[in-house]
């Protein structure tokens, strides 16, 4: 399934939906009411839906089984990030493609070799942006705005001290994300990444959550970032240095993961700051972020 959060207009409240066979959006609450199916979650809240797990999946499938035509066309509604306001910071993994680690070596003389464990950092919840929304340039705060295509995991069943062997059972689904980064802000704070990664609107994601059962092999997905139609990053998740189960196991050691938590798994080489000469985005640029089988984001940089 592909699950979305949408609203009929900017002034209408958001609600959850599922992408139908015709490519449109089926309103889950509306379908459930028509089919007289009791939903085990709040149909206006994606985190509640995710927390309902397999019971929620079953209820959605039952409610939508006899829907012949979707209720809305995707281009006629406002599509939000699937989880518009996470309950906590986004969890992120740095240096998780060897080629990306190597391309930034000149700016990192203190760290010559890949670390033995994943490098984690976070982005505050207000970084979350819509799949087709404008990304603020934050001029005066940063002039070095960079791109980072990433596969994002959404946690379903929570847990602590999750083993690698059981890790993938805790993944509810996947999204496309871009870890937009203010490079000089990132460097100004003792090489501590949080500040430069956490400007408002700097994490477009979506366009939907593709449930884990619909992704045959998340460890073999092509991903790409384009700016103004020019390919800047192109790789495959098979090149992840720390694989998805390892990320979940290490992150959850002594730390409880909860339903709706979002993990960005890392970006490959091709980022702007490591190019010769360096390249950064400016107002008017259009950034496209794509992961095979998951979806495509399209975001304009605005002043």
HUQUIPE-V342523 format. One record per helix or strand of 3 or more residues. SS is the DSSP state (hx for helix, st for strand). FROM is the first residue (numbers start at 1). LEN is the number of residues. If there is no record, write none. Layout:
ss->SS from->FROM len->LEN
ss->SS from->FROM len->LEN
This chain:
ss->st from->2 len->6
ss->st from->15 len->5
ss->st from->25 len->3
ss->hx from->28 len->8
ss->hx from->46 len->6
ss->hx from->53 len->12
ss->hx from->74 len->3
ss->st from->90 len->5
ss->hx from->98 len->6
ss->hx from->105 len->3
ss->st from->119 len->5
ss->hx from->125 len->3
ss->st from->149 len->7
ss->hx from->167 len->4
ss->st from->171 len->8
ss->hx from->183 len->6
ss->hx from->194 len->4
ss->st from->203 len->9
ss->hx from->212 len->3
ss->st from->222 len->6
ss->st from->230 len->7
ss->hx from->237 len->3
ss->hx from->244 len->8
ss->st from->262 len->3
ss->hx from->272 len->3
ss->st from->286 len->6
ss->st from->295 len->8
